[in-house]
Amino acid sequence: FSSGGNLTYKQASDAAITMSGDWDIGGSLLIYGDSSGGLATLDTNGNNLTLGGSLTLGQSSADNGGGYPGRVKFSSGTHSVSGDLLVAGEYTHGTFDFGSSTLTVGGDLDFSYARVIKETSTLNLTGDSTITATKDYTYNSAGDLINEAPFYNLNCQTSGQTITVAEGGLTVDGEFSPNTSEFIFTATDTGNRITLPSYDSASSAVNKFYNLTFNGAGGGWDTARNLRIENDFTLSQGAFSDNNKDIFIGNDLAGAGTNTRGLELGARTWTVGGSWDTSGENITVSPGSSTVDLTGTGDIKTGQEVDTFNNLNCASSGETTTIRASDSIVEPYILGNLTLGGGTLNKTGDYQGIFTLRDTGAPL
């Protein structure tokens, strides 16, 4: 079946269309039940669905909240949606049953009013996308789960993509391939969690972030497992806790600024290959009993007379650690041990650059 324009499938009672061959639609596809109780279902039945536009489920009407729903069963096919994947609005709902399919999406994923059945599916993102999926798992009047963590396998397929996670955290059950993307978390509430499969160096391209940014006023995130960021970790707004897990950052930890920020280190190790910058105003660093291991050449920039590190390892063999005091005084408090490797420790800038060793009382 082929169509050059947009296509709407509406059904007055519970009914389904079962595809008997591939569909290629040049525009968008809208699926909804044309009554308060009717559910319209498109079953791809192992065939392939290709859309040049967006896929929308449901018809939102304030007069009949929760009515006019739509459902799509992707089954085991290979599908492509050039636009967005979404439910029409707050007064309806839809079900995305991904099955074991592979689905490539060029636009945004909005699961705010959707039931998601991920099974063993693979979602490929090809453009800059916003992912919206409320973190609260709630049920509709029929007892159906409206929202669950929507990803089994998640892949970024284009270099330099920007993926904005507008609400909650991120859970991937199968495999996560970031390419060279930046994931930006912008939630403004706390209790958000990142759960990725465990990183394995034997499969070094997957189950990690490339660039990771937190930028939500009042937002709070933690990680369920050890977390690897291949390039930069940026804290612009909000708070991040390591939840007593190891954190690996291949390049820089960038936490400078004036927005309210928080960084909570537990009892494990943060390995940073580049610079550590927690300078500026309105930032709180809780060092816990952690160890920060600066393994490469880079700068240290912090505030003045602030608890920053418990144990700090820097100036690794063959590397240079620079206390960068070009803009203001840099004086981190080190509550535990300072260990200098066989490299170089120096200081630049006209302001003071001081490592202060202290216990839980006054500086030593």
C-alpha atoms as one frame of an Amber mdcrd trajectory, in Angstrom:
protein
   0.000   0.000   0.000   1.348   3.423  -0.949   0.000   6.943  -0.367   1.602
  10.280  -1.063  -0.283  12.343   1.534  -1.548  12.109   5.091  -3.692   9.175
   6.210  -6.284   8.957   9.013  -7.649   5.684  10.333 -10.655   6.050  12.645
 -12.962   3.371  13.927 -16.315   3.710  15.702 -15.905   0.518  17.730 -13.033
  -1.695  18.804 -11.500  -2.888  15.569  -8.151  -3.460  13.901  -6.619  -3.189
  10.497  -4.063  -5.914   9.870  -1.474  -5.100   7.251  -0.975  -7.778   4.600
   1.989  -6.034   2.996   4.290  -3.051   3.462   2.862   0.463   3.782   4.651
   3.545   2.452   2.893   6.801   3.374   4.452  10.060   2.242   2.834  12.141
   4.987   1.607  11.546   8.535  -0.601   8.827  10.012  -3.338   9.443  12.614
  -5.025   6.496  14.357  -7.985   6.923  16.735 -11.302   5.449  17.789 -14.150
   7.587  16.548 -16.222   7.245  19.717 -15.867   7.470  23.476 -15.058   3.768
  23.787 -13.812   2.701  20.383 -10.201   1.608  20.071  -8.628   1.724  16.631
  -5.640  -0.604  16.171  -3.153  -0.876  13.355  -1.389  -4.258  13.387   1.648
  -4.296  11.113   1.635  -8.103  11.252   5.367  -8.391  10.567   5.222  -5.994
   7.612   7.063  -2.682   7.324   5.549   0.756   7.938   7.237   3.843   6.455
   5.976   7.370   7.185   7.257  10.607   5.700   5.646  12.528   8.585   4.537
  11.823  12.161   2.622   8.990  13.816  -0.134  10.207  16.173  -2.417   8.081
  18.326  -5.747   9.209  19.776  -8.052  12.173  19.355  -7.986  14.511  22.344
 -11.335  15.943  23.447 -12.028  17.703  26.750 -15.632  16.490  26.548 -14.564
  12.866  26.832 -11.301  12.492  28.732  -9.545   9.232  27.978 -11.659   8.471
  24.922 -10.911   8.137  21.220  -7.773   6.025  21.786  -5.459   4.502  19.209
  -2.981   1.651  19.180  -0.216   0.473  16.899   1.372  -2.970  17.041   4.765
  -2.814  15.383   5.227  -6.564  15.689   8.511  -7.772  14.148   8.892  -5.463
  11.152  11.357  -2.718  10.266   9.696   0.691  10.421  10.542   4.328   9.822
   8.843   7.524  11.040  10.479  10.684   9.687   8.557  12.953  12.067   7.367
  12.585  15.670   5.900   9.728  17.662   3.149  10.986  19.987  -0.307  10.787
  21.526  -2.661  13.593  20.502  -3.136  15.156  23.958  -4.142  14.883  27.596
  -7.769  13.845  26.966  -6.951  10.609  25.161  -4.375   7.867  25.260  -2.581
   5.520  22.940  -0.586   2.303  23.020   2.747   1.812  21.329   3.416  -1.929
  21.244   6.936  -2.178  19.852   7.218  -5.963  19.922  10.538  -7.158  18.509
  10.574  -4.535  15.769  13.216  -2.035  14.708  11.834   1.507  14.537  13.752
   4.517  13.229  12.429   7.941  14.280  13.606  11.307  12.946  11.678  13.573
  15.327  10.532  13.680  18.952   9.213  10.889  21.172   6.325  12.035  23.384
   5.000   9.235  25.571   3.258  11.529  28.052  -0.171   9.971  27.533   0.921
   6.637  26.145   1.104   3.058  27.247   4.448   1.691  26.052   5.123  -2.012
  25.585   8.808  -2.222  24.706   9.409  -5.997  24.676  12.714  -6.557  22.790
  12.438  -3.675  20.325  15.134  -1.375  18.968  14.558   2.382  18.615  16.943
   4.303  16.376  17.084   8.101  16.615  18.450   9.961  13.603  17.982  13.649
  14.474  17.938  16.058  17.402  15.077  14.735  19.516  13.157  15.489  22.682
  12.043  12.489  24.737   9.057  13.085  27.019   7.908  10.272  29.251   6.485
  10.955  32.691   8.368   8.967  35.298   5.310   8.041  37.361   3.946   4.644
  36.419   0.168   5.061  36.491  -2.814   3.001  35.396  -5.927   3.900  33.467
  -9.454   2.844  34.425  -9.046  -0.457  32.560  -6.025  -1.357  34.641  -3.558
  -0.912  31.801  -0.126   0.467  32.514  -0.053   3.863  30.852   3.658   4.483
  31.058   6.711   2.345  31.590  10.358   2.874  30.766  10.034   2.882  26.986
  13.381   1.566  25.745  14.836  -1.876  25.320  17.544  -1.038  22.763  18.181
   2.654  22.053  20.602   3.867  19.373  21.739   7.314  18.231  22.601   6.971
  14.571  23.927  10.419  13.624  27.119  12.034  14.865  26.643  15.040  17.136
  22.956  14.543  17.909  21.350  16.440  20.799  18.812  14.369  22.730  16.802
  16.257  25.354  15.141  14.178  28.067  12.420  16.581  29.154  11.060  14.651
  32.143  12.355  11.990  34.475  15.468   9.957  33.890  16.375   7.306  31.346
  16.107   3.525  31.478  17.487   1.227  28.787  17.133  -2.491  29.424  18.979
  -3.998  26.480  21.722  -1.968  24.785  22.398   1.769  24.509  24.516   3.161
  21.683  25.202   6.916  22.084  27.421   7.597  19.058  28.799  11.130  19.695
  25.517  12.526  21.016  24.812  14.841  23.914  22.035  13.816  26.301  20.551
  16.796  28.169  18.303  16.134  31.168  15.967  19.046  31.958  13.507  17.779
  34.606  12.622  20.248  37.357  11.753  17.683  40.033  13.870  15.263  42.034
  13.963  11.485  42.226  14.973  10.913  38.609  17.196   7.942  37.854  19.472
   6.866  35.012  19.613   3.103  34.510  21.826   1.862  31.693  23.104  -1.664
  31.115  26.499  -2.277  32.688  29.430  -1.045  30.625  31.806  -3.714  29.322
  35.153  -2.682  27.804  34.889  -5.625  25.403  31.963  -3.745  23.784  33.339
  -0.266  24.314  30.985   1.606  21.948  27.820   0.929  23.940  26.192   1.359
  27.354  27.723   4.742  28.134  27.118   8.415  27.359  29.302  10.500  25.106
  28.348  13.948  26.451  26.039  14.167  29.462  24.429  17.411  30.683  22.060
  18.209  33.550  20.190  21.475  33.065  16.943  21.518  35.026  16.250  24.125
  37.720  15.421  22.179  40.878  15.970  18.856  39.139  17.669  15.905  40.782
  19.174  12.744  39.268  21.168   9.721  40.298  22.417   6.540  38.671  21.441
   2.969  39.389  24.767   1.539  38.170  28.344   2.625  37.571  28.252   5.332
  34.920  30.659   6.025  32.068  30.770   9.337  30.142  33.244   9.139  27.290
  33.682  12.881  26.835  32.217  15.706  28.991  30.005  15.746  32.095  28.270
  19.135  32.472  26.265  20.315  35.479  24.455  23.540  34.515  21.433  23.395
  36.850  20.063  20.880  39.321  21.789  18.191  41.358  23.442  14.874  40.605
  24.262  12.086  43.055  26.499   9.148  42.238  24.369   6.930  44.513  27.582
   5.252  45.706  28.548   4.194  42.195  31.792   4.669  40.254  31.785   7.507
  37.711  34.166   7.648  34.752  34.510  10.897  32.762  36.831  10.696  29.789
  37.356  14.444  29.451  36.054  17.334  31.607  33.724  17.757  34.554  32.212
  21.191  33.810  30.197  22.586  36.707  30.961  26.308  36.571  28.213  28.923
  36.671  25.793  30.830  38.871  22.697  28.607  38.763  21.874  26.450  41.778
  23.841  23.219  41.442  24.633  20.245  43.627  27.104  17.393  43.286  26.962
  14.503  45.734  29.868  12.064  45.820  29.411   8.923  47.866  32.003   6.318
  48.817  33.338   5.354  45.392  35.727   6.752  42.751  35.269   9.526  40.218
  37.846   9.141  37.427  38.284  12.302  35.341  40.571  12.391  32.310  40.556
  16.176  31.850  39.659  19.170  34.024  37.557  19.562  37.185  35.605  22.832
  37.321  33.124  23.464  40.126  33.779  27.195  40.285  31.226  29.979  40.470
  28.318  30.652  42.787  25.449  28.610  44.211  27.121  25.225  44.016  27.328
  22.644  46.791  29.749  19.734  46.563  29.335  16.911  49.083  32.557  14.864
  48.899  31.390  11.960  51.054  34.208   9.432  51.461  34.947   9.382  47.738
  38.173   9.517  45.768  38.568  11.847  42.789  41.258  10.547  40.456  42.461
  13.091  37.875  44.270  10.841  35.435  45.113  13.208  32.582  46.332  16.733
  31.940  43.826  19.366  32.996  42.834  22.198  35.310  41.296  22.429  38.761
  38.909  25.354  39.338  36.778  25.523  42.480  35.402  28.100  44.856  37.256
  29.524  47.857  37.293  27.691  51.198  34.769  25.060  50.125  34.635  21.321
  50.766  35.360  19.807  47.369  37.338  16.593  47.716  37.690  13.795  50.211
  40.650  12.018  48.602  42.247  13.691  45.603  44.765  12.066  43.259  46.297
  14.398  40.674  49.512  15.173  38.727  49.579  11.641  37.386  52.752  10.295
  35.848  53.508  12.159  32.625  50.549  14.536  33.119  50.112  18.109  34.388
  47.476  19.325  36.837  47.087  23.122  36.868  45.354  25.109  39.596  43.665
  27.650  37.327  43.322  30.878  39.330  42.872  33.294  36.440  39.414  34.559
  37.449  39.204  34.119  41.216  40.811  32.434  44.214  40.848  28.656  43.941
  40.924  26.985  47.376  39.355  23.547  47.630  39.263  21.833  50.995  40.564
  18.251  50.935  39.102  16.256  53.815  41.131  13.082  53.319  44.362  12.492
  51.420  46.100  14.412  48.660  48.201  12.134  46.466  50.542  13.555  43.834
  51.692  11.173  41.134  54.875  11.414  39.145  53.613  14.285  37.001  53.571
  18.079  37.438  51.424  20.268  39.680  51.456  23.966  38.887  49.390  27.105
  39.229  48.465  29.888  36.806  46.655  33.201  37.228  47.036  36.229  39.475
  44.702  34.970  42.212  45.686  32.571  44.965  45.564  28.856  44.261  45.641
  26.778  47.466  45.062  23.156  48.410  43.828  23.183  52.012  44.019  19.910
  53.918  41.620  19.737  56.823  39.607  17.362  58.936  35.954  18.000  59.703
  36.905  21.022  61.793  39.143  23.967  61.028  41.798  23.800  58.278  45.010
  22.123  59.350
